[in-house]
């Protein structure tokens, strides 16, 4: 039981120490660029989906006329 508790505490401290580590400015820039890139990809997919839906709705309206 002591070993399990000791291992859990060691793991907790290792996580705490690693999360407090300061990132280099270049790492922060890379992370920011990745987030922006993912946001652009998501927006492009949403725009494409919206365009497809609009085209389908327009096609249905034209067929109904």
C-alpha positions as CSV (number, residue, x, y, z in Angstrom):
1,X,0.0,0.0,0.0
2,X,2.9,2.4,0.8
3,X,4.5,1.7,-2.6
4,X,1.3,2.5,-4.4
5,X,0.8,5.7,-2.5
6,X,4.4,6.7,-3.0
7,X,4.2,6.0,-6.8
8,X,1.0,8.1,-7.0
9,X,2.6,11.0,-5.1
10,X,5.7,10.8,-7.4
11,X,3.5,10.8,-10.5
12,X,1.5,13.8,-9.1
13,X,4.7,15.8,-8.4
14,X,6.1,14.9,-11.8
15,X,2.9,16.2,-13.5
16,X,2.9,19.3,-11.4
17,X,6.5,20.1,-12.1
18,X,6.2,19.5,-15.9
19,X,3.0,21.6,-16.1
20,X,4.8,24.5,-14.4
21,X,7.6,24.5,-16.9
22,X,7.8,27.7,-18.9
23,X,7.6,27.4,-22.7
24,X,10.1,29.1,-24.9
25,X,8.7,31.9,-27.1
26,X,9.3,29.9,-30.2
27,X,7.2,27.0,-28.7
28,X,4.4,29.5,-27.9
29,X,4.5,30.8,-31.4
30,X,4.3,27.3,-32.8
31,X,1.4,26.4,-30.6
32,X,-0.4,29.6,-31.6
33,X,0.2,28.9,-35.3
34,X,-1.2,25.4,-34.9
35,X,-4.3,26.7,-33.2
36,X,-4.9,29.3,-35.9
37,X,-4.3,26.7,-38.6
38,X,-6.9,24.4,-37.0
39,X,-9.3,27.3,-36.8
40,X,-8.9,28.1,-40.4
41,X,-9.4,24.5,-41.4
42,X,-12.6,24.3,-39.3
43,X,-13.9,27.5,-40.8
44,X,-13.2,26.3,-44.3
45,X,-15.0,23.0,-43.7
46,X,-18.0,24.9,-42.2
47,X,-18.1,27.3,-45.2
48,X,-18.0,24.3,-47.6
49,X,-20.8,22.6,-45.8
50,X,-22.9,25.7,-45.8
51,X,-22.3,26.2,-49.5
52,X,-23.4,22.6,-50.3
53,X,-26.5,23.0,-48.2
54,X,-27.4,26.3,-49.9
55,X,-26.8,24.7,-53.4
56,X,-29.1,21.8,-52.5
57,X,-31.8,24.1,-51.2
58,X,-31.6,26.3,-54.3
59,X,-31.8,23.2,-56.5
60,X,-34.9,22.0,-54.7
61,X,-36.6,25.4,-55.0
62,X,-35.8,25.5,-58.8
63,X,-37.2,22.0,-59.2
64,X,-40.4,23.0,-57.4
65,X,-41.0,26.0,-59.7
